[in-house]
Amino acid sequence: MTMRRVIVYGATGAIGRALLKALLTRGATVLVLGRPEGRMREIPPHPRLICRACTLRELKQLQNEEAAPFDVFFHLGWAGTTGAARHDTALQLQNVAATLAAIEAAARFGCHTFVGTGSQAEYGKAYTPLTPLTPTLPQNAYGAAKLAAGHLSREAAKSLGMRHIWVRVLSVYGPYDNENALFSYVARTLLSGRAPDLTDGTQLWDFLYADDAATALCLAATNGLSGATYVLGSGIARPLRERVTALRDLLAPDIPLNFGQRKQAPDSPTYLCADISALISDVGWHPTTPFDVGIAKTAAFLREKHALDAPSPPPHLATTK
């Protein structure tokens, strides 16, 4: 399927920025949609990039103001992804409505394919590698809403004559991740000279670098089976303690990690691993970034970001050379 003109809602996080980079590298013209008060203004300009402010509520009224139709709509937008908001039923229901508004907008823009991002939270707790057929039993409103959005948008796509791909994302990390994400919190705390408080770290989790996730989304859009659900991860689960320690060793090896100081959230999985065989067979994707390489790139980004965010010293304390 062609992917020359693409819409991305939600291009400011780790996956979104990596997807934007991948699409521009492939020669696509990209229309980025996002909240006007968000981080969209931080996206660097590009000749084939169009940025347009649009809240999730405004998707219903969104019209194509460009000269030509588009091919693919990637919907990464979602409100209330962390903390107590994951249990806010009313907010999560609004996200379902926004997903349906996004697929209707995709039809108005002439798109032949809609790619939505789901979540591991659709499954709830599982103790075997996750497949598209693993039973779903969400443990919070966020997971239930993602599950509903996937099913309902698939039905909407059928009625609109559009291809539909739903990608359930596990744990993706990389530059531009959410400030509340695990690695962002750990890095920010360490670079401030403090020891981060963590759970016991015995959870087995599957981490995937953002560039690999972006490649998977691109290939799913062009090669994926219409109506399919794919589970996106590295296919490798390792102890959380091991992954966090690797980041600590890169940023502040002398600062201890306070494992066991936080209780794990009741709805948080203790085992998380993707069975990526469907992605491999259907779309020809496999991860290419080893964790040690991805976490080194992430650490470098977070170190630089921390330095840029740090307040400048008062003039009388500034040194001269």
C-alpha positions as CSV (number, residue, x, y, z in Angstrom):
1,M,0.0,0.0,0.0
2,T,1.2,3.5,-0.7
3,M,2.3,5.8,2.1
4,R,3.3,9.0,0.5
5,R,1.1,11.4,2.5
6,V,0.5,10.5,6.1
7,I,-1.3,11.9,9.1
8,V,0.0,11.4,12.7
9,Y,-2.0,12.4,15.7
10,G,0.3,12.5,18.7
11,A,3.9,12.8,17.4
12,T,5.5,14.3,20.4
13,G,6.4,11.3,22.6
14,A,9.0,8.6,22.2
15,I,7.0,6.6,19.6
16,G,5.6,9.6,17.9
17,R,8.9,11.4,17.4
18,A,10.5,8.2,16.2
19,L,7.6,7.6,13.8
20,L,7.9,11.1,12.4
21,K,11.6,10.6,11.8
22,A,11.0,7.3,10.1
23,L,8.2,8.6,7.8
24,L,10.3,11.7,6.7
25,T,13.3,9.4,6.1
26,R,11.0,7.3,3.8
27,G,10.1,10.4,1.8
28,A,6.6,10.9,3.1
29,T,4.8,14.2,3.5
30,V,3.5,14.3,7.1
31,L,0.6,16.2,8.7
32,V,1.1,16.3,12.4
33,L,-1.9,16.9,14.6
34,G,-1.7,17.6,18.3
35,R,-2.8,19.8,21.2
36,P,-1.8,23.5,20.8
37,E,-0.6,23.6,24.4
38,G,1.5,20.4,24.0
39,R,5.0,19.8,22.8
40,M,4.2,20.0,19.1
41,R,6.1,23.4,18.9
42,E,9.3,21.5,19.9
43,I,9.2,19.5,16.6
44,P,11.9,20.9,14.3
45,P,10.7,22.2,10.9
46,H,11.0,20.1,7.7
47,P,10.0,20.9,4.1
48,R,7.6,17.9,4.1
49,L,6.2,18.5,7.5
50,I,2.9,20.3,8.3
51,C,1.9,20.9,11.9
52,R,-1.6,21.7,12.8
53,A,-3.2,22.3,16.2
54,C,-6.1,20.0,16.9
55,T,-7.4,18.7,20.2
56,L,-8.9,15.2,20.5
57,R,-12.3,16.9,20.8
58,E,-11.7,18.8,17.6
59,L,-11.1,15.7,15.5
60,K,-14.9,15.6,14.8
61,Q,-14.7,18.9,12.9
62,L,-11.3,18.3,11.3
63,Q,-11.3,18.9,7.5
64,N,-8.6,18.5,4.9
65,E,-7.2,21.9,4.1
66,E,-4.4,20.5,2.0
67,A,-4.4,20.2,-1.8
68,A,-4.4,16.4,-2.0
69,P,-5.8,13.4,-0.1
70,F,-3.7,11.4,2.4
71,D,-2.9,7.7,2.5
72,V,-2.5,6.6,6.1
73,F,-3.7,7.9,9.5
74,F,-1.6,6.9,12.6
75,H,-3.6,7.6,15.7
76,L,-1.3,7.8,18.8
77,G,-3.3,10.4,20.7
78,W,-4.7,9.5,24.1
79,A,-5.5,11.5,27.2
80,G,-4.9,10.2,30.7
81,T,-2.2,7.5,30.2
82,T,-0.6,7.7,33.7
83,G,-1.5,7.7,37.3
84,A,-5.0,8.2,38.6
85,A,-6.2,9.2,35.1
86,R,-6.0,5.5,34.0
87,H,-8.9,4.8,36.4
88,D,-11.0,7.8,35.2
89,T,-13.9,6.1,33.4
90,A,-15.4,9.3,32.0
91,L,-12.0,10.5,30.6
92,Q,-11.2,7.1,29.1
93,L,-14.6,7.0,27.4
94,Q,-13.8,10.3,25.8
95,N,-10.7,8.7,24.3
96,V,-12.8,6.0,22.7
97,A,-15.0,8.7,21.1
98,A,-11.9,10.5,19.9
99,T,-10.6,7.3,18.3
100,L,-13.8,7.0,16.4
101,A,-13.6,10.6,15.4
102,A,-10.1,10.0,14.2
103,I,-11.1,7.2,11.9
104,E,-14.0,9.4,10.5
105,A,-11.4,12.2,9.9
106,A,-9.2,9.7,8.2
107,A,-12.0,8.9,5.8
108,R,-12.6,12.6,5.1
109,F,-8.9,13.0,4.3
110,G,-9.1,10.1,1.8
111,C,-7.0,7.7,3.8
112,H,-7.0,4.0,2.8
113,T,-5.5,2.8,6.1
114,F,-6.0,3.6,9.8
115,V,-3.3,2.4,12.3
116,G,-4.3,2.7,16.0
117,T,-2.1,2.1,19.0
118,G,-3.4,-0.1,21.7
119,S,-1.8,-1.2,24.9
120,Q,-0.7,-4.2,27.0
121,A,-3.3,-2.9,29.5
122,E,-5.9,-4.5,27.2
123,Y,-4.8,-7.9,28.5
124,G,-4.6,-7.2,32.2
125,K,-2.4,-9.7,33.9
126,A,-0.9,-12.5,31.9
127,Y,1.9,-14.9,32.6
128,T,2.8,-16.1,29.1
129,P,4.0,-14.2,26.0
130,L,1.1,-12.0,24.6
131,T,-0.3,-12.9,21.3
132,P,-3.3,-11.3,19.4
133,L,-5.4,-14.2,20.7
134,T,-4.4,-14.0,24.3
135,P,-7.6,-13.5,26.4
136,T,-8.2,-9.8,27.3
137,L,-9.2,-8.9,30.9
138,P,-8.3,-5.2,31.5
139,Q,-7.6,-4.2,35.1
140,N,-8.4,-0.5,34.8
141,A,-10.5,2.0,32.7
142,Y,-7.5,2.8,30.5
143,G,-7.1,-0.8,29.4
144,A,-10.8,-1.3,28.9
145,A,-11.0,1.9,26.8
146,K,-8.1,0.8,24.6
147,L,-9.7,-2.6,24.1
148,A,-13.1,-1.0,23.2
149,A,-11.4,1.6,20.9
150,G,-9.7,-1.2,19.0
151,H,-12.8,-3.2,18.4
152,L,-15.1,-0.2,17.6
153,S,-12.6,1.5,15.3
154,R,-12.2,-1.8,13.4
155,E,-16.0,-1.9,12.9
156,A,-16.0,1.7,11.8
157,A,-13.2,1.0,9.3
158,K,-15.3,-1.8,7.7
159,S,-18.2,0.6,7.2
160,L,-15.9,3.2,5.7
161,G,-14.1,0.8,3.4
162,M,-10.8,1.4,5.1
163,R,-8.0,-0.9,6.1
164,H,-7.6,-1.2,9.9
165,I,-4.5,-2.2,11.9
166,W,-4.4,-2.2,15.7
167,V,-1.0,-2.4,17.4
168,R,-0.9,-3.2,21.1
169,V,2.2,-1.6,22.5
170,L,4.1,-3.0,25.5
171,S,6.9,-0.9,27.0
172,V,8.6,1.4,24.5
173,Y,11.5,3.6,25.6
174,G,13.7,6.2,24.0
175,P,14.2,9.9,23.6
176,Y,11.2,12.3,24.1
177,D,9.5,9.8,26.4
178,N,6.8,11.0,28.9
179,E,8.2,12.7,32.0
180,N,6.3,10.2,34.1
181,A,7.9,7.2,32.3
182,L,10.1,4.9,34.4
183,F,13.4,5.7,32.7
184,S,12.6,9.4,32.6
185,Y,12.0,9.4,36.3
186,V,15.1,7.4,37.1
187,A,17.3,9.5,35.0
188,R,15.9,12.8,36.3
189,T,16.4,11.7,39.9
190,L,19.9,10.3,39.4
191,L,21.1,13.4,37.5
192,S,19.8,15.5,40.4
193,G,22.1,13.6,42.7
194,R,19.4,11.6,44.4
195,A,18.6,7.9,44.6
196,P,15.3,7.0,43.0
197,D,12.7,5.0,44.9
198,L,11.5,1.9,43.1
199,T,9.6,-1.3,43.4
200,D,11.5,-4.5,44.1
201,G,12.3,-4.7,40.4
202,T,11.6,-8.4,40.1
203,Q,9.0,-7.9,37.4
204,L,9.9,-9.4,34.0
205,W,9.3,-6.7,31.4
206,D,9.7,-6.4,27.6
207,F,11.3,-3.1,26.5
208,L,11.5,-2.0,22.9
209,Y,13.5,0.9,21.6
210,A,11.4,3.6,20.0
211,D,13.1,3.5,16.5
212,D,12.2,-0.2,16.3
213,A,8.6,0.6,17.3
214,A,8.4,3.2,14.6
215,T,9.6,0.8,11.9
216,A,7.1,-1.7,13.0
217,L,4.2,0.8,12.7
218,C,5.4,1.8,9.2
219,L,5.6,-1.8,8.0
220,A,2.2,-2.6,9.7
221,A,0.6,0.3,7.7
222,T,2.0,-1.0,4.4
223,N,2.2,-4.7,4.8
224,G,-0.2,-5.6,7.7
225,L,-3.4,-7.6,7.3
226,S,-6.5,-5.5,7.4
227,G,-8.4,-6.1,10.6
228,A,-5.4,-7.6,12.3
229,T,-4.1,-6.9,15.8
230,Y,-0.4,-7.1,16.5
231,V,1.5,-7.1,19.7
232,L,4.5,-4.9,19.7
233,G,7.6,-5.5,21.9
234,S,11.1,-6.9,21.6
235,G,10.0,-10.5,22.4
236,I,12.5,-10.5,25.3
237,A,11.5,-10.2,29.0
238,R,14.2,-9.3,31.6
239,P,14.0,-8.3,35.2
240,L,13.1,-4.7,35.7
241,R,15.9,-4.3,38.2
242,E,18.4,-5.3,35.5
243,R,17.2,-2.7,33.0
244,V,17.1,0.1,35.5
245,T,20.5,-0.7,36.8
246,A,21.9,-0.5,33.2
247,L,20.6,3.0,33.0
248,R,22.0,3.9,36.4
249,D,25.4,2.6,35.5
250,L,25.5,4.9,32.5
251,L,24.3,8.1,34.3
252,A,25.4,7.9,37.9
253,P,27.1,4.5,38.9
254,D,27.9,5.7,42.4
255,I,24.3,6.4,43.4
256,P,22.3,3.5,44.8
257,L,18.9,2.5,43.6
258,N,16.3,2.2,46.3
259,F,14.6,-1.0,45.3
260,G,11.7,-2.1,47.4
261,Q,10.7,1.5,48.5
262,R,7.6,1.6,46.4
263,K,4.7,-0.8,46.2
264,Q,3.8,-2.1,42.8
265,A,0.4,-0.8,41.6
266,P,-2.2,-3.6,41.9
267,D,-3.1,-3.4,38.2
268,S,0.5,-3.4,37.0
269,P,1.7,-6.7,35.4
270,T,4.5,-8.7,36.9
271,Y,5.2,-10.4,33.6
272,L,5.2,-8.6,30.2
273,C,6.5,-10.1,27.0
274,A,5.3,-9.9,23.4
275,D,5.0,-12.8,21.0
276,I,6.1,-11.0,17.8
277,S,5.7,-13.9,15.5
278,A,2.7,-12.3,13.7
279,L,4.6,-9.1,13.1
280,I,7.5,-11.1,11.7
281,S,5.4,-13.3,9.4
282,D,2.8,-10.7,8.3
283,V,4.8,-7.5,7.9
284,G,8.4,-8.6,7.8
285,W,9.5,-6.8,10.9
286,H,11.9,-7.7,13.7
287,P,13.7,-5.5,16.3
288,T,17.2,-4.5,15.4
289,T,18.3,-2.4,18.4
290,P,19.9,-4.3,21.3
291,F,18.9,-3.0,24.7
292,D,22.4,-1.9,25.6
293,V,22.5,0.3,22.4
294,G,19.1,1.7,22.9
295,I,19.5,2.5,26.6
296,A,22.9,4.2,25.8
297,K,21.2,6.5,23.3
298,T,18.4,7.2,25.7
299,A,20.8,8.0,28.5
300,A,22.7,10.4,26.3
301,F,19.4,12.2,25.4
302,L,18.2,12.4,29.0
303,R,21.6,13.7,30.2
304,E,21.5,16.4,27.6
305,K,17.9,17.3,28.3
306,H,18.7,17.5,32.1
307,A,21.6,19.9,31.3
308,L,19.3,22.1,29.1
309,D,16.5,22.1,31.7
310,A,18.8,23.1,34.6
311,P,18.5,26.7,35.6
312,S,21.4,29.0,34.7
313,P,23.6,30.1,37.7
314,P,23.2,33.7,38.9
315,P,25.6,36.1,37.1
316,H,27.8,36.5,40.2
317,L,28.4,32.7,40.3
318,A,29.1,32.3,36.6
319,T,32.7,31.4,35.8
320,T,34.8,32.9,33.0
321,K,37.7,31.5,31.1
